[in-house]
Amino acid sequence: MADRELPVDPARLRRQFPDLTDADMQAFEEVTRRILAEGRPDARAKLTRQIVAEGRQARARAAAGARLSADESLAARYVAAVEKMQPPIRDGGR
């Protein structure tokens, strides 16, 4: 799975989003490859939704002092990385 091509060059992402850390990129690459390994588009979409939901829940658990599993930590780091790649929201997102 590690040799699967990403849809965008990681170096380009680093240039475009300089706030991305090595840990962000590692999480993004690992999860993206896992998502792309799913054969069907509907399976990829479902997995993406699951990982994002798990990442948000894990982040809330960590903020409350809970210890995260490796999978929860990865999902939380993936969500953090993706959030750094979103454009700033103006006017409250409405």
C-alpha positions in Angstrom: 0.0 0.0 0.0 2.9 2.4 0.7 3.8 2.5 -3.0 0.4 3.7 -4.1 0.6 7.1 -5.8 -1.1 10.0 -4.0 -3.5 12.2 -6.0 -1.2 15.2 -5.3 2.5 15.6 -4.8 3.4 15.9 -1.1 6.1 18.5 -1.9 3.4 20.6 -3.6 1.2 20.3 -0.5 4.1 21.5 1.7 4.6 24.5 -0.5 1.0 25.4 -0.7 0.3 24.8 3.0 3.5 25.6 4.9 1.8 25.0 8.3 1.8 21.2 7.6 4.3 19.3 9.8 6.0 16.1 9.1 3.5 14.4 11.4 0.6 16.0 9.4 2.1 14.7 6.1 2.7 11.2 7.5 -0.9 11.0 8.7 -2.3 12.4 5.5 -0.2 10.1 3.3 -1.0 6.9 5.4 -4.8 7.6 5.5 -5.0 8.7 1.9 -3.3 5.6 0.7 -5.7 3.5 2.8 -8.7 5.3 1.3 -7.4 4.9 -2.2 -6.8 1.2 -1.7 -10.6 0.8 -1.5 -11.7 -0.4 -4.9 -15.1 1.2 -5.2 -15.9 4.9 -5.0 -18.7 4.3 -2.5 -16.4 2.3 -0.2 -13.8 5.1 -0.4 -16.5 7.7 0.5 -17.7 5.6 3.4 -14.2 5.0 4.7 -13.4 8.7 4.5 -16.5 9.6 6.4 -15.7 7.0 9.1 -12.1 8.2 9.5 -13.1 11.9 9.7 -15.8 11.1 12.3 -13.4 8.9 14.3 -10.8 11.7 14.1 -13.2 14.3 15.5 -14.3 12.0 18.3 -10.7 11.1 19.1 -9.7 14.8 19.3 -12.6 15.4 21.7 -11.6 12.4 23.8 -8.0 13.5 23.9 -9.0 17.0 24.9 -10.9 15.4 27.8 -7.8 13.6 28.9 -8.4 10.2 27.4 -5.6 8.1 26.0 -6.0 7.3 22.3 -5.3 4.1 20.4 -2.9 4.2 17.5 -5.9 4.2 15.1 -7.6 7.0 16.9 -4.4 9.1 17.0 -3.9 8.6 13.3 -7.5 9.6 12.5 -7.1 12.7 14.7 -3.9 13.7 13.0 -5.4 13.1 9.6 -8.3 15.5 10.5 -5.9 18.1 11.7 -3.8 17.8 8.5 -6.9 18.1 6.3 -8.1 21.1 8.3 -4.8 22.9 7.6 -5.4 22.4 3.9 -8.8 24.1 3.9 -9.0 27.7 2.8 -9.9 30.2 5.6 -13.6 30.7 6.1 -14.7 34.2 5.7 -18.1 35.6 6.9 -18.6 32.7 9.3 -19.0 30.1 6.6 -22.4 31.3 5.5 
